[in-house]
Amino acid sequence: MKLFFCSLLLLAVTWTHAGEAEVKSEDGVLVLTTANFKQVIEENEFVLVEFYAPWCGHCKALAPEYAKAAQNLSEKASPIKLGKVDATVESELAEQFQVRGYPTLKFFRSGTPVEYSGGRQAADIVSWVTKKTGPPAKDLNTVEEAEQFLKDNEIAVIGFFKNQDSDSAKAFVSVANALDTFVFAITGNDDVISKYEAKDGAVILFKPFDDKKSVFEGESDVENLKKFVQVQSLPLIVEFNHESASKIFGGSIKTHLLFFVSKEAGHIEKHVDPLKDIAKDYREDILFVTISADEEEHQRIFEFFGMTKEEVPTIRLIRLEEDMAKYKPESNDMSASTIKEFLQKFMDGKLKQHLLSQELPEDWDKNPVKVLVASNFDDVALDKSKDVLVEFYAPWCGHCKQLAPIYDQLAEKFKDNEEIVIAKIDATANELEHTKISSFPTLKFYRKGDNKVIDYNLDRTLDDFVKFLEAGGDVPPQASESEDEEVEEKPEEHTKDEL
């Protein structure tokens, strides 16, 4: 009977109420349109809606996981429905709910929408919507309930508390309420505690990898418990992909050891897997992540580190704080002893940041727009005898390409002025310890005399550039209609403008 029911879910079906709009279903996901949207939202207390574009690669990657989640919920006879809207066709709905990127997911609870903040795998979707419709932690009163709970969820957290009014139990429930992407349960039942050989007050995270379960040891406060769940729910060595990206970057560990490898060449088995013991030693402080050179979509990451795919296997260390500090080993030796020594130097504060730099072109000052790299930046931009305007650009940036002819005209106009320099620097290939760039193009003015740095925020027209330079940067900023391109694109989102 269950097989027959699942087979029905895999077919595109339609259902219609008398006098109401038709609602189709594809792979268990309701197909929503302007005509039936209000009806579906009113008839169902809980509906997760995906606004997508057929051409969006991230939407295509999400589709099978979204359908799997819908089928999973249906098998459990859950009241939660999943729907989808083709926002390129149903533009009125997209505008009504302020859809600005694809895919955008919104969860409607009794008709009220909230932003979806969960992951993109079926288990993550089911976990998130379930948490939004029930208690933060499910009560487990029997061994059978506990076994079914673990069977239904690949990664699950159970708190074993005989006194559920204790401070530790309350902290556990607070964490369950805060972490939407994980499923939690709580029990004080003696049989359940005995079944899983747990101590009263213990918290155990069950998972299908590594040691299969992790037991929380430490002071049961909210922050410690949150970190425990976020850290232990990931494998010792995480593969970077669309599904894992949000957990990698959204977790509590902000220092990552990145292994640039080729899966096809067997680098993971040869160089990475033998390092699991080291990963275990450092897992509270450093997350081990593999990035495959075989995936074309990872090319931007290689560029960010100034690397080519021919350099694999190799490693880099990055600290995801405000300065995005990167560290490079002295050699490509991937042995356990060398990796451990490299990590320990970092932990002891003995590593220097690795800053990218291109070779200085011989003709860097031949043209009106001077070419800067990391090695000559300070000599030119911080020359106190000159006003220097610098464009920080990216070769792939569309806005930078649009600016180029105007910037060339500006440099031509001031080429004979010995006190004004117009320059540019490829900020994807050159890094400065004193200047961090978050969007392209970024324009900074280094004023003569005191080297005061003034951000250029006027419109990018020749007239405004001239006005700004002739005033020595002393021009009130105005609102600009330009939309800069971020240094790092969000891996899970496409903007509508990318069509």
WOHU-V718390 format. One line per field, one symbol per residue. ss: DSSP state (A for helix, B for strand, O for the rest). psi: psi as a letter, one per 30 degrees, with the letter a starting at -180 (. if undefined). A space follows every 50 residues. Layout:
ss = ???
psi = ???
This chain:
ss = OAAAAAAAAOOOBBBOOOOOOOBBBBOOBBBOOOOOAAAAAAAOOBBBBB BBOOOOAAAAAAAAAAAAAAAAAAAOOOOBBBBBBBOOOOAAAAAAOOOO BBOBBBBBBOOBBBBOOOOOOAAAAAAAAAAAAOOOBBBOOOAAAAAAAA AAOOOBBBBBOOOOOOAAAAAAAAAAAAOOOOBBBBBOOAAAAAAOOOOO OBBBBBOOOOOOBBBOOOOOOAAAAAAAAAAAOOOOBBBOOAAAAAAAAA OOOOBBBBBBBOOOOOAAAAAAAAAAAAAAAAOOOOBBBBBBOOOAAAAA AAAAOOOOAAAOOBBBBBBOOOOOBBBBOOOOOOOAAAAAAAAAAAAOOO OOOOOOOOOOOOOOOOOOBBBBOAAAAAAAAOOOOOBBBBBBBOOOOAAA AAAAAAAAAAAAAOOOOOOBBBBBBBOOOOOBOOBOOOBBOBBBBBOOOO OOBBBOOOOOOAAAAAAAAAOOOOOOOOOOOOOOBBOOOOOOOBBAAAO
psi = eeeeeeeeefljlkkkkkglkkjlkjhfkkjkleefeeeeeefkekkkkk jlkffkeeeeeeeeeeeeeeeeeeeghkfklklkkjffeifeeeeeghjf lkkkkkkjjhfkklkkgaagleeeeeeeeeefgalekkkjfleeeeeeee efkekkkkkjjejggleeeeeeeeeefejfglkllkkgkeeeeeeghllk flkkkklglbgflkkkjakileeeeeeeeeeffklejkkkaeefeeeefg afjgkkjkjjljeeggeeeefeefgeeeeeegffekkkkkjkffjefgee eeeeghllfffkklllkkjhaefhkkkklflgjgleeeeeeeeeeeeggg kkkjkkklkjkehfgelejkkklefgeeeeegjffkkkkkkjlkefjeee eefeeeeeeeeeegfgjfgkkkllkjfffkkkefkkkflkkkkkkjklef gkkkkjgllileeeeeeeefggfikkllkkfkjlklekkkfgkklfff.
